[in-house]
Amino acid sequence: MNAPGTEFLDTNVLVYAFSTDARAGTAEKLLARGCRVGLQGLNEFANVARRKLGMSWPEVRDALDVIRTLSSATVPMDLESHAAALAMAERYRLSFFDALMVASALGAGCTTFWSEDMQDGLLVDGRLLVRNPFAGAAGG
C-alpha cells in the first residue's frame, strides 16, 4: 500500500465511512490511514450528510472534524487545478466535478485516488491510479 500522504479519498468514501452501508468498514479503514481529502470533498460530504444521511448540523460538524483530524491534509482548490480539470474531463471522459477532485489529488502529489465513481485502474497523466476500494466486496 501507498504512504498515507500519497493517497486521496473521493467523497463517496467519506460518505460510506459515516453510513450503515456494508462498505462502511472499508471506508473507515481508509479514512483511518490518514489519506488526503479535498476541500471539495468536505463540501460535498456536508451536502450528502444532510440530504442522504439525515445528519443534523452538529453531527455534520462533528463528522467533518473527524475527517479533518484523520486526514494527513486537506487539499484546497485553486485556478490551476480548475484549468487542469477542464482538460482531464475531456481527455478521460470524467464528470467535471470528478475531474476537479482528480486535479486536486494530482496537484497534491498523490499517486492513488480511492473512488467507486470512476473506472478502477484508470491511470491519469501517468501518475495517479484510480482504485475502487469496494471492488469485489459486498455492496461494491
N, CA, C and O atoms as a GROMACS GRO file, in nm:
protein
  560
    1MET      N    1   0.083  -0.120   0.000
    1MET     CA    2   0.000   0.000   0.000
    1MET      C    3   0.087   0.125   0.000
    1MET      O    4   0.204   0.122   0.038
    2ASN      N    5   0.028   0.233  -0.042
    2ASN     CA    6   0.098   0.361  -0.050
    2ASN      C    7   0.110   0.427   0.087
    2ASN      O    8   0.041   0.390   0.181
    3ALA      N    9   0.199   0.524   0.095
    3ALA     CA   10   0.208   0.606   0.214
    3ALA      C   11   0.082   0.693   0.220
    3ALA      O   12   0.033   0.736   0.116
    4PRO      N   13   0.028   0.719   0.338
    4PRO     CA   14  -0.096   0.795   0.351
    4PRO      C   15  -0.094   0.929   0.279
    4PRO      O   16  -0.196   0.969   0.222
    5GLY      N   17   0.017   1.000   0.279
    5GLY     CA   18   0.024   1.130   0.213
    5GLY      C   19   0.015   1.124   0.063
    5GLY      O   20   0.004   1.228  -0.002
    6THR      N   21   0.020   1.003   0.005
    6THR     CA   22   0.012   0.989  -0.139
    6THR      C   23  -0.124   0.936  -0.185
    6THR      O   24  -0.146   0.915  -0.304
    7GLU      N   25  -0.214   0.915  -0.090
    7GLU     CA   26  -0.347   0.863  -0.121
    7GLU      C   27  -0.452   0.973  -0.100
    7GLU      O   28  -0.438   1.057  -0.011
    8PHE      N   29  -0.555   0.971  -0.181
    8PHE     CA   30  -0.659   1.075  -0.179
    8PHE      C   31  -0.794   1.006  -0.178
    8PHE      O   32  -0.816   0.910  -0.253
    9LEU      N   33  -0.886   1.055  -0.095
    9LEU     CA   34  -1.019   0.995  -0.084
    9LEU      C   35  -1.124   1.077  -0.156
    9LEU      O   36  -1.133   1.199  -0.139
   10ASP      N   37  -1.204   1.010  -0.237
   10ASP     CA   38  -1.318   1.074  -0.301
   10ASP      C   39  -1.431   1.087  -0.199
   10ASP      O   40  -1.430   1.021  -0.095
   11THR      N   41  -1.526   1.171  -0.230
   11THR     CA   42  -1.638   1.197  -0.140
   11THR      C   43  -1.714   1.070  -0.104
   11THR      O   44  -1.757   1.054   0.010
   12ASN      N   45  -1.732   0.980  -0.200
   12ASN     CA   46  -1.811   0.861  -0.171
   12ASN      C   47  -1.750   0.778  -0.060
   12ASN      O   48  -1.822   0.716   0.018
   13VAL      N   49  -1.618   0.775  -0.051
   13VAL     CA   50  -1.552   0.700   0.057
   13VAL      C   51  -1.582   0.767   0.191
   13VAL      O   52  -1.608   0.700   0.290
   14LEU      N   53  -1.577   0.900   0.193
   14LEU     CA   54  -1.608   0.974   0.317
   14LEU      C   55  -1.752   0.947   0.361
   14LEU      O   56  -1.778   0.926   0.480
   15VAL      N   57  -1.843   0.949   0.267
   15VAL     CA   58  -1.984   0.926   0.300
   15VAL      C   59  -2.005   0.786   0.356
   15VAL      O   60  -2.072   0.769   0.458
   16TYR      N   61  -1.947   0.685   0.290
   16TYR     CA   62  -1.963   0.548   0.340
   16TYR      C   63  -1.905   0.531   0.480
   16TYR      O   64  -1.958   0.452   0.558
   17ALA      N   65  -1.800   0.603   0.513
   17ALA     CA   66  -1.739   0.592   0.645
   17ALA      C   67  -1.833   0.633   0.757
   17ALA      O   68  -1.815   0.594   0.872
   18PHE      N   69  -1.934   0.713   0.723
   18PHE     CA   70  -2.030   0.761   0.824
   18PHE      C   71  -2.170   0.706   0.801
   18PHE      O   72  -2.268   0.762   0.849
   19SER      N   73  -2.178   0.597   0.728
   19SER     CA   74  -2.307   0.536   0.698
   19SER      C   75  -2.318   0.399   0.763
   19SER      O   76  -2.225   0.352   0.829
   20THR      N   77  -2.433   0.336   0.744
   20THR     CA   78  -2.453   0.199   0.790
   20THR      C   79  -2.441   0.101   0.674
   20THR      O   80  -2.474  -0.017   0.689
   21ASP      N   81  -2.395   0.148   0.561
   21ASP     CA   82  -2.377   0.068   0.441
   21ASP      C   83  -2.272  -0.042   0.465
   21ASP      O   84  -2.185  -0.027   0.551
   22ALA      N   85  -2.282  -0.150   0.390
   22ALA     CA   86  -2.187  -0.261   0.401
   22ALA      C   87  -2.044  -0.217   0.372
   22ALA      O   88  -1.949  -0.282   0.415
   23ARG      N   89  -2.028  -0.107   0.298
   23ARG     CA   90  -1.894  -0.059   0.262
   23ARG      C   91  -1.832   0.030   0.371
   23ARG      O   92  -1.718   0.075   0.357
   24ALA      N   93  -1.905   0.054   0.479
   24ALA     CA   94  -1.858   0.145   0.584
   24ALA      C   95  -1.724   0.101   0.645
   24ALA      O   96  -1.637   0.185   0.666
   25GLY      N   97  -1.708  -0.025   0.671
   25GLY     CA   98  -1.584  -0.073   0.734
   25GLY      C   99  -1.461  -0.046   0.649
   25GLY      O  100  -1.359   0.000   0.700
   26THR      N  101  -1.471  -0.074   0.520
   26THR     CA  102  -1.360  -0.046   0.429
   26THR      C  103  -1.331   0.103   0.423
   26THR      O  104  -1.215   0.144   0.427
   27ALA      N  105  -1.437   0.183   0.415
   27ALA     CA  106  -1.420   0.329   0.410
   27ALA      C  107  -1.358   0.382   0.538
   27ALA      O  108  -1.271   0.470   0.534
   28GLU      N  109  -1.400   0.329   0.652
   28GLU     CA  110  -1.344   0.372   0.780
   28GLU      C  111  -1.194   0.342   0.788
   28GLU      O  112  -1.116   0.423   0.837
   29LYS      N  113  -1.155   0.224   0.738
   29LYS     CA  114  -1.012   0.187   0.740
   29LYS      C  115  -0.930   0.282   0.654
   29LYS      O  116  -0.820   0.322   0.693
   30LEU      N  117  -0.982   0.318   0.536
   30LEU     CA  118  -0.909   0.412   0.451
   30LEU      C  119  -0.898   0.548   0.518
   30LEU      O  120  -0.792   0.611   0.514
   31LEU      N  121  -1.005   0.594   0.578
   31LEU     CA  122  -1.003   0.723   0.646
   31LEU      C  123  -0.902   0.721   0.761
   31LEU      O  124  -0.830   0.818   0.783
   32ALA      N  125  -0.898   0.612   0.833
   32ALA     CA  126  -0.806   0.600   0.947
   32ALA      C  127  -0.660   0.594   0.904
   32ALA      O  128  -0.570   0.619   0.985
   33ARG      N  129  -0.634   0.562   0.777
   33ARG     CA  130  -0.496   0.555   0.726
   33ARG      C  131  -0.431   0.692   0.711
   33ARG      O  132  -0.310   0.701   0.694
   34GLY      N  133  -0.511   0.798   0.716
   34GLY     CA  134  -0.453   0.931   0.703
   34GLY      C  135  -0.442   0.979   0.560
   34GLY      O  136  -0.356   1.060   0.528
   35CYS      N  137  -0.530   0.930   0.473
   35CYS     CA  138  -0.530   0.975   0.333
   35CYS      C  139  -0.565   1.123   0.326
   35CYS      O  140  -0.627   1.178   0.417
   36ARG      N  141  -0.525   1.186   0.218
   36ARG     CA  142  -0.561   1.327   0.194
   36ARG      C  143  -0.706   1.336   0.148
   36ARG      O  144  -0.760   1.241   0.091
   37VAL      N  145  -0.766   1.451   0.173
   37VAL     CA  146  -0.900   1.481   0.123
   37VAL      C  147  -0.897   1.620   0.060
   37VAL      O  148  -0.808   1.700   0.089
   38GLY      N  149  -0.994   1.646  -0.024
   38GLY     CA  150  -1.003   1.777  -0.087
   38GLY      C  151  -1.108   1.862  -0.019
   38GLY      O  152  -1.205   1.810   0.036
   39LEU      N  153  -1.089   1.991  -0.024
   39LEU     CA  154  -1.189   2.083   0.029
   39LEU      C  155  -1.322   2.059  -0.042
   39LEU      O  156  -1.428   2.066   0.021
   40GLN      N  157  -1.318   2.032  -0.171
   40GLN     CA  158  -1.440   1.999  -0.245
   40GLN      C  159  -1.508   1.877  -0.183
   40GLN      O  160  -1.631   1.876  -0.169
   41GLY      N  161  -1.432   1.776  -0.145
   41GLY     CA  162  -1.488   1.656  -0.083
   41GLY      C  163  -1.555   1.686   0.050
   41GLY      O  164  -1.659   1.628   0.082
   42LEU      N  165  -1.495   1.776   0.128
   42LEU     CA  166  -1.558   1.816   0.255
   42LEU      C  167  -1.691   1.886   0.229
   42LEU      O  168  -1.789   1.862   0.299
   43ASN      N  169  -1.693   1.972   0.128
   43ASN     CA  170  -1.817   2.042   0.094
   43ASN      C  171  -1.924   1.945   0.045
   43ASN      O  172  -2.039   1.952   0.087
   44GLU      N  173  -1.886   1.854  -0.042
   44GLU     CA  174  -1.980   1.755  -0.093
   44GLU      C  175  -2.028   1.664   0.020
   44GLU      O  176  -2.146   1.629   0.025
   45PHE      N  177  -1.938   1.626   0.110
   45PHE     CA  178  -1.977   1.542   0.223
   45PHE      C  179  -2.084   1.612   0.307
   45PHE      O  180  -2.184   1.550   0.344
   46ALA      N  181  -2.064   1.740   0.336
   46ALA     CA  182  -2.162   1.814   0.417
   46ALA      C  183  -2.299   1.811   0.350
   46ALA      O  184  -2.401   1.793   0.417
   47ASN      N  185  -2.302   1.828   0.220
   47ASN     CA  186  -2.428   1.827   0.146
   47ASN      C  187  -2.496   1.690   0.152
   47ASN      O  188  -2.615   1.680   0.180
   48VAL      N  189  -2.420   1.584   0.126
   48VAL     CA  190  -2.474   1.448   0.125
   48VAL      C  191  -2.513   1.405   0.267
   48VAL      O  192  -2.614   1.337   0.286
   49ALA      N  193  -2.433   1.444   0.365
   49ALA     CA  194  -2.463   1.407   0.504
   49ALA      C  195  -2.599   1.462   0.548
   49ALA      O  196  -2.674   1.396   0.618
   50ARG      N  197  -2.628   1.583   0.505
   50ARG     CA  198  -2.758   1.644   0.538
   50ARG      C  199  -2.871   1.580   0.458
   50ARG      O  200  -2.972   1.539   0.514
   51ARG      N  201  -2.854   1.570   0.326
   51ARG     CA  202  -2.962   1.524   0.238
   51ARG      C  203  -2.987   1.374   0.244
   51ARG      O  204  -3.102   1.331   0.252
   52LYS      N  205  -2.880   1.294   0.241
   52LYS     CA  206  -2.898   1.148   0.229
   52LYS      C  207  -2.876   1.072   0.360
   52LYS      O  208  -2.942   0.970   0.383
   53LEU      N  209  -2.786   1.120   0.444
   53LEU     CA  210  -2.762   1.051   0.570
   53LEU      C  211  -2.850   1.105   0.682
   53LEU      O  212  -2.858   1.045   0.790
   54GLY      N  213  -2.916   1.217   0.658
   54GLY     CA  214  -3.008   1.274   0.758
   54GLY      C  215  -2.940   1.327   0.882
   54GLY      O  216  -3.001   1.331   0.989
   55MET      N  217  -2.814   1.368   0.870
   55MET     CA  218  -2.741   1.421   0.986
   55MET      C  219  -2.788   1.562   1.020
   55MET      O  220  -2.823   1.640   0.932
   56SER      N  221  -2.787   1.592   1.148
   56SER     CA  222  -2.812   1.728   1.193
   56SER      C  223  -2.687   1.811   1.166
   56SER      O  224  -2.580   1.755   1.140
   57TRP      N  225  -2.698   1.942   1.172
   57TRP     CA  226  -2.580   2.027   1.153
   57TRP      C  227  -2.471   1.997   1.256
   57TRP      O  228  -2.354   1.990   1.219
   58PRO      N  229  -2.504   1.978   1.384
   58PRO     CA  230  -2.397   1.941   1.478
   58PRO      C  231  -2.330   1.808   1.442
   58PRO      O  232  -2.209   1.793   1.459
   59GLU      N  233  -2.408   1.711   1.393
   59GLU     CA  234  -2.349   1.583   1.352
   59GLU      C  235  -2.258   1.601   1.229
   59GLU      O  236  -2.153   1.538   1.220
   60VAL      N  237  -2.300   1.686   1.137
   60VAL     CA  238  -2.217   1.715   1.020
   60VAL      C  239  -2.086   1.778   1.063
   60VAL      O  240  -1.978   1.739   1.017
   61ARG      N  241  -2.094   1.877   1.152
   61ARG     CA  242  -1.970   1.942   1.201
   61ARG      C  243  -1.879   1.842   1.270
   61ARG      O  244  -1.758   1.843   1.248
   62ASP      N  245  -1.937   1.755   1.354
   62ASP     CA  246  -1.856   1.654   1.423
   62ASP      C  247  -1.789   1.559   1.324
   62ASP      O  248  -1.672   1.526   1.339
   63ALA      N  249  -1.864   1.515   1.223
   63ALA     CA  250  -1.808   1.424   1.123
   63ALA      C  251  -1.695   1.492   1.046
   63ALA      O  252  -1.591   1.432   1.021
   64LEU      N  253  -1.716   1.617   1.008
   64LEU     CA  254  -1.611   1.691   0.937
   64LEU      C  255  -1.487   1.710   1.025
   64LEU      O  256  -1.375   1.706   0.975
   65ASP      N  257  -1.506   1.731   1.153
   65ASP     CA  258  -1.392   1.740   1.246
   65ASP      C  259  -1.314   1.609   1.246
   65ASP      O  260  -1.190   1.611   1.245
   66VAL      N  261  -1.385   1.496   1.247
   66VAL     CA  262  -1.318   1.365   1.245
   66VAL      C  263  -1.240   1.348   1.114
   66VAL      O  264  -1.124   1.306   1.116
   67ILE      N  265  -1.303   1.382   1.002
   67ILE     CA  266  -1.236   1.368   0.872
   67ILE      C  267  -1.110   1.453   0.868
   67ILE      O  268  -1.003   1.405   0.829
   68ARG      N  269  -1.121   1.579   0.909
   68ARG     CA  270  -1.004   1.668   0.906
   68ARG      C  271  -0.895   1.621   1.001
   68ARG      O  272  -0.776   1.636   0.971
   69THR      N  273  -0.933   1.565   1.116
   69THR     CA  274  -0.835   1.517   1.212
   69THR      C  275  -0.761   1.394   1.160
   69THR      O  276  -0.639   1.383   1.177
   70LEU      N  277  -0.832   1.302   1.097
   70LEU     CA  278  -0.771   1.179   1.049
   70LEU      C  279  -0.694   1.196   0.918
   70LEU      O  280  -0.601   1.119   0.890
   71SER      N  281  -0.730   1.294   0.839
   71SER     CA  282  -0.664   1.316   0.711
   71SER      C  283  -0.525   1.376   0.730
   71SER      O  284  -0.503   1.457   0.821
   72SER      N  285  -0.433   1.336   0.645
   72SER     CA  286  -0.298   1.392   0.654
   72SER      C  287  -0.296   1.536   0.606
   72SER      O  288  -0.208   1.614   0.645
   73ALA      N  289  -0.392   1.574   0.520
   73ALA     CA  290  -0.400   1.711   0.471
   73ALA      C  291  -0.534   1.731   0.401
   73ALA      O  292  -0.593   1.637   0.347
   74THR      N  293  -0.581   1.855   0.403
   74THR     CA  294  -0.697   1.895   0.324
   74THR      C  295  -0.644   1.979   0.209
   74THR      O  296  -0.582   2.083   0.230
   75VAL      N  297  -0.670   1.933   0.088
   75VAL     CA  298  -0.616   1.996  -0.032
   75VAL      C  299  -0.714   2.102  -0.082
   75VAL      O  300  -0.830   2.070  -0.109
   76PRO      N  301  -0.670   2.228  -0.095
   76PRO     CA  302  -0.759   2.333  -0.143
   76PRO      C  303  -0.777   2.327  -0.294
   76PRO      O  304  -0.705   2.256  -0.364
   77MET      N  305  -0.874   2.401  -0.342
   77MET     CA  306  -0.899   2.415  -0.486
   77MET      C  307  -0.839   2.548  -0.530
   77MET      O  308  -0.849   2.647  -0.457
   78ASP      N  309  -0.779   2.551  -0.648
   78ASP     CA  310  -0.725   2.677  -0.699
   78ASP      C  311  -0.750   2.684  -0.850
   78ASP      O  312  -0.801   2.589  -0.910
   79LEU      N  313  -0.715   2.797  -0.910
   79LEU     CA  314  -0.740   2.816  -1.052
   79LEU      C  315  -0.660   2.718  -1.139
   79LEU      O  316  -0.707   2.676  -1.245
   80GLU      N  317  -0.542   2.683  -1.095
   80GLU     CA  318  -0.460   2.588  -1.170
   80GLU      C  319  -0.528   2.451  -1.177
   80GLU      O  320  -0.532   2.389  -1.283
   81SER      N  321  -0.580   2.404  -1.064
   81SER     CA  322  -0.649   2.275  -1.066
   81SER      C  323  -0.780   2.283  -1.144
   81SER      O  324  -0.821   2.185  -1.206
   82HIS      N  325  -0.844   2.398  -1.141
   82HIS     CA  326  -0.966   2.419  -1.219
   82HIS      C  327  -0.936   2.404  -1.369
   82HIS      O  328  -1.008   2.335  -1.441
   83ALA      N  329  -0.830   2.468  -1.415
   83ALA     CA  330  -0.791   2.460  -1.555
   83ALA      C  331  -0.750   2.317  -1.593
   83ALA      O  332  -0.786   2.268  -1.700
   84ALA      N  333  -0.675   2.252  -1.504
   84ALA     CA  334  -0.634   2.114  -1.531
   84ALA      C  335  -0.756   2.022  -1.539
   84ALA      O  336  -0.759   1.929  -1.619
   85ALA      N  337  -0.855   2.048  -1.455
   85ALA     CA  338  -0.976   1.965  -1.454
   85ALA      C  339  -1.051   1.973  -1.586
   85ALA      O  340  -1.106   1.873  -1.632
   86LEU      N  341  -1.054   2.090  -1.647
   86LEU     CA  342  -1.121   2.104  -1.777
   86LEU      C  343  -1.059   2.009  -1.880
   86LEU      O  344  -1.130   1.940  -1.953
   87ALA      N  345  -0.927   2.007  -1.884
   87ALA     CA  346  -0.857   1.920  -1.979
   87ALA      C  347  -0.878   1.773  -1.944
   87ALA      O  348  -0.899   1.691  -2.033
   88MET      N  349  -0.874   1.739  -1.815
   88MET     CA  350  -0.890   1.600  -1.773
   88MET      C  351  -1.031   1.548  -1.798
   88MET      O  352  -1.050   1.432  -1.836
   89ALA      N  353  -1.130   1.633  -1.777
   89ALA     CA  354  -1.269   1.592  -1.801
   89ALA      C  355  -1.287   1.551  -1.947
   89ALA      O  356  -1.352   1.451  -1.977
   90GLU      N  357  -1.227   1.628  -2.036
   90GLU     CA  358  -1.238   1.597  -2.178
   90GLU      C  359  -1.154   1.475  -2.214
   90GLU      O  360  -1.202   1.384  -2.282
   91ARG      N  361  -1.030   1.472  -2.171
   91ARG     CA  362  -0.939   1.364  -2.210
   91ARG      C  363  -0.981   1.228  -2.156
   91ARG      O  364  -0.976   1.128  -2.228
   92TYR      N  365  -1.023   1.225  -2.028
   92TYR     CA  366  -1.055   1.097  -1.964
   92TYR      C  367  -1.205   1.071  -1.953
   92TYR      O  368  -1.247   0.970  -1.896
   93ARG      N  369  -1.284   1.162  -2.008
   93ARG     CA  370  -1.431   1.149  -2.005
   93ARG      C  371  -1.484   1.138  -1.863
   93ARG      O  372  -1.570   1.054  -1.833
   94LEU      N  373  -1.432   1.223  -1.777
   94LEU     CA  374  -1.478   1.231  -1.637
   94LEU      C  375  -1.583   1.340  -1.626
   94LEU      O  376  -1.586   1.434  -1.706
   95SER      N  377  -1.669   1.327  -1.525
   95SER     CA  378  -1.756   1.441  -1.496
   95SER      C  379  -1.665   1.555  -1.452
   95SER      O  380  -1.555   1.532  -1.402
   96PHE      N  381  -1.710   1.677  -1.470
   96PHE     CA  382  -1.625   1.790  -1.433
   96PHE      C  383  -1.591   1.788  -1.284
   96PHE      O  384  -1.478   1.817  -1.246
   97PHE      N  385  -1.689   1.753  -1.200
   97PHE     CA  386  -1.662   1.752  -1.056
   97PHE      C  387  -1.565   1.640  -1.017
   97PHE      O  388  -1.484   1.659  -0.926
   98ASP      N  389  -1.572   1.526  -1.083
   98ASP     CA  390  -1.472   1.421  -1.060
   98ASP      C  391  -1.335   1.469  -1.105
   98ASP      O  392  -1.235   1.446  -1.037
   99ALA      N  393  -1.331   1.536  -1.220
   99ALA     CA  394  -1.204   1.587  -1.272
   99ALA      C  395  -1.143   1.690  -1.177
   99ALA      O  396  -1.020   1.696  -1.162
  100LEU      N  397  -1.226   1.772  -1.112
  100LEU     CA  398  -1.174   1.867  -1.014
  100LEU      C  399  -1.106   1.795  -0.898
  100LEU      O  400  -1.000   1.838  -0.852
  101MET      N  401  -1.166   1.687  -0.851
  101MET     CA  402  -1.106   1.611  -0.741
  101MET      C  403  -0.975   1.547  -0.786
  101MET      O  404  -0.876   1.550  -0.713
  102VAL      N  405  -0.974   1.491  -0.905
  102VAL     CA  406  -0.854   1.428  -0.959
  102VAL      C  407  -0.743   1.532  -0.975
  102VAL      O  408  -0.627   1.506  -0.942
  103ALA      N  409  -0.778   1.648  -1.027
  103ALA     CA  410  -0.678   1.755  -1.044
  103ALA      C  411  -0.621   1.798  -0.909
  103ALA      O  412  -0.501   1.824  -0.898
  104SER      N  413  -0.704   1.805  -0.807
  104SER     CA  414  -0.656   1.840  -0.673
  104SER      C  415  -0.560   1.733  -0.621
  104SER      O  416  -0.456   1.765  -0.564
  105ALA      N  417  -0.596   1.607  -0.642
  105ALA     CA  418  -0.509   1.497  -0.597
  105ALA      C  419  -0.374   1.502  -0.669
  105ALA      O  420  -0.270   1.485  -0.606
  106LEU      N  421  -0.376   1.524  -0.800
  106LEU     CA  422  -0.251   1.534  -0.875
  106LEU      C  423  -0.168   1.652  -0.828
  106LEU      O  424  -0.046   1.641  -0.812
  107GLY      N  425  -0.233   1.765  -0.806
  107GLY     CA  426  -0.164   1.884  -0.758
  107GLY      C  427  -0.099   1.865  -0.623
  107GLY      O  428   0.001   1.929  -0.591
  108ALA      N  429  -0.156   1.775  -0.543
  108ALA     CA  430  -0.102   1.746  -0.410
  108ALA      C  431   0.004   1.636  -0.414
  108ALA      O  432   0.058   1.597  -0.310
  109GLY      N  433   0.034   1.586  -0.533
  109GLY     CA  434   0.137   1.482  -0.545
  109GLY      C  435   0.090   1.343  -0.509
  109GLY      O  436   0.173   1.256  -0.482
  110CYS      N  437  -0.039   1.319  -0.509
  110CYS     CA  438  -0.092   1.187  -0.475
  110CYS      C  439  -0.071   1.090  -0.591
  110CYS      O  440  -0.062   1.130  -0.707
  111THR      N  441  -0.062   0.961  -0.557
  111THR     CA  442  -0.044   0.858  -0.658
  111THR      C  443  -0.161   0.760  -0.664
  111THR      O  444  -0.172   0.684  -0.760
  112THR      N  445  -0.247   0.762  -0.562
  112THR     CA  446  -0.366   0.676  -0.560
  112THR      C  447  -0.487   0.760  -0.526
  112THR      O  448  -0.484   0.841  -0.434
  113PHE      N  449  -0.595   0.739  -0.602
  113PHE     CA  450  -0.721   0.809  -0.581
  113PHE      C  451  -0.827   0.702  -0.554
  113PHE      O  452  -0.863   0.627  -0.644
  114TRP      N  453  -0.876   0.696  -0.430
  114TRP     CA  454  -0.975   0.596  -0.391
  114TRP      C  455  -1.116   0.646  -0.421
  114TRP      O  456  -1.160   0.745  -0.362
  115SER      N  457  -1.186   0.577  -0.512
  115SER     CA  458  -1.322   0.616  -0.551
  115SER      C  459  -1.394   0.498  -0.614
  115SER      O  460  -1.333   0.416  -0.683
  116GLU      N  461  -1.524   0.490  -0.590
  116GLU     CA  462  -1.602   0.389  -0.661
  116GLU      C  463  -1.672   0.450  -0.781
  116GLU      O  464  -1.738   0.378  -0.857
  117ASP      N  465  -1.660   0.581  -0.800
  117ASP     CA  466  -1.732   0.650  -0.906
  117ASP      C  467  -1.658   0.659  -1.039
  117ASP      O  468  -1.715   0.704  -1.139
  118MET      N  469  -1.535   0.617  -1.042
  118MET     CA  470  -1.456   0.625  -1.165
  118MET      C  471  -1.405   0.486  -1.201
  118MET      O  472  -1.416   0.392  -1.122
  119GLN      N  473  -1.350   0.475  -1.319
  119GLN     CA  474  -1.301   0.346  -1.369
  119GLN      C  475  -1.185   0.296  -1.284
  119GLN      O  476  -1.080   0.360  -1.274
  120ASP      N  477  -1.204   0.181  -1.222
  120ASP     CA  478  -1.098   0.119  -1.142
  120ASP      C  479  -0.981   0.086  -1.233
  120ASP      O  480  -0.999   0.021  -1.337
  121GLY      N  481  -0.862   0.130  -1.196
  121GLY     CA  482  -0.742   0.104  -1.275
  121GLY      C  483  -0.706   0.215  -1.372
  121GLY      O  484  -0.604   0.207  -1.439
  122LEU      N  485  -0.789   0.318  -1.382
  122LEU     CA  486  -0.759   0.431  -1.470
  122LEU      C  487  -0.631   0.500  -1.421
  122LEU      O  488  -0.620   0.534  -1.303
  123LEU      N  489  -0.537   0.519  -1.511
  123LEU     CA  490  -0.413   0.590  -1.478
  123LEU      C  491  -0.421   0.728  -1.541
  123LEU      O  492  -0.426   0.742  -1.664
  124VAL      N  493  -0.422   0.830  -1.458
  124VAL     CA  494  -0.437   0.969  -1.504
  124VAL      C  495  -0.300   1.034  -1.511
  124VAL      O  496  -0.225   1.037  -1.413
  125ASP      N  497  -0.270   1.087  -1.627
  125ASP     CA  498  -0.143   1.157  -1.653
  125ASP      C  499  -0.021   1.074  -1.616
  125ASP      O  500   0.085   1.128  -1.584
  126GLY      N  501  -0.035   0.943  -1.618
  126GLY     CA  502   0.076   0.853  -1.588
  126GLY      C  503   0.123   0.860  -1.444
  126GLY      O  504   0.229   0.806  -1.410
  127ARG      N  505   0.045   0.926  -1.357
  127ARG     CA  506   0.090   0.946  -1.219
  127ARG      C  507  -0.011   0.910  -1.112
  127ARG      O  508   0.028   0.880  -0.999
  128LEU      N  509  -0.140   0.912  -1.144
  128LEU     CA  510  -0.244   0.892  -1.043
  128LEU      C  511  -0.331   0.774  -1.083
  128LEU      O  512  -0.397   0.776  -1.187
  129LEU      N  513  -0.331   0.670  -0.999
  129LEU     CA  514  -0.407   0.549  -1.025
  129LEU      C  515  -0.539   0.554  -0.949
  129LEU      O  516  -0.541   0.569  -0.827
  130VAL      N  517  -0.650   0.542  -1.022
  130VAL     CA  518  -0.782   0.537  -0.960
  130VAL      C  519  -0.808   0.394  -0.917
  130VAL      O  520  -0.796   0.301  -0.997
  131ARG      N  521  -0.844   0.376  -0.790
  131ARG     CA  522  -0.871   0.243  -0.736
  131ARG      C  523  -1.007   0.244  -0.669
  131ARG      O  524  -1.042   0.338  -0.598
  132ASN      N  525  -1.084   0.139  -0.691
  132ASN     CA  526  -1.213   0.122  -0.624
  132ASN      C  527  -1.189   0.036  -0.501
  132ASN      O  528  -1.161  -0.083  -0.512
  133PRO      N  529  -1.201   0.096  -0.382
  133PRO     CA  530  -1.174   0.020  -0.260
  133PRO      C  531  -1.278  -0.087  -0.231
  133PRO      O  532  -1.257  -0.175  -0.147
  134PHE      N  533  -1.391  -0.080  -0.301
  134PHE     CA  534  -1.501  -0.173  -0.275
  134PHE      C  535  -1.514  -0.279  -0.384
  134PHE      O  536  -1.605  -0.362  -0.379
  135ALA      N  537  -1.425  -0.279  -0.480
  135ALA     CA  538  -1.431  -0.378  -0.589
  135ALA      C  539  -1.421  -0.517  -0.530
  135ALA      O  540  -1.329  -0.548  -0.454
  136GLY      N  541  -1.516  -0.600  -0.566
  136GLY     CA  542  -1.515  -0.737  -0.518
  136GLY      C  543  -1.575  -0.755  -0.380
  136GLY      O  544  -1.600  -0.868  -0.337
  137ALA      N  545  -1.599  -0.644  -0.308
  137ALA     CA  546  -1.656  -0.653  -0.173
  137ALA      C  547  -1.809  -0.649  -0.183
  137ALA      O  548  -1.864  -0.605  -0.285
  138ALA      N  549  -1.874  -0.694  -0.081
  138ALA     CA  550  -2.021  -0.689  -0.075
  138ALA      C  551  -2.066  -0.544  -0.089
  138ALA      O  552  -2.015  -0.455  -0.021
  139GLY      N  553  -2.161  -0.522  -0.177
  139GLY     CA  554  -2.214  -0.388  -0.197
  139GLY      C  555  -2.132  -0.304  -0.290
  139GLY      O  556  -2.172  -0.190  -0.317
  140GLY      N  557  -2.019  -0.352  -0.344
  140GLY     CA  558  -1.932  -0.272  -0.428
  140GLY      C  559  -1.926  -0.312  -0.565
  140GLY      O  560  -1.855  -0.249  -0.644
   0.00000   0.00000   0.00000
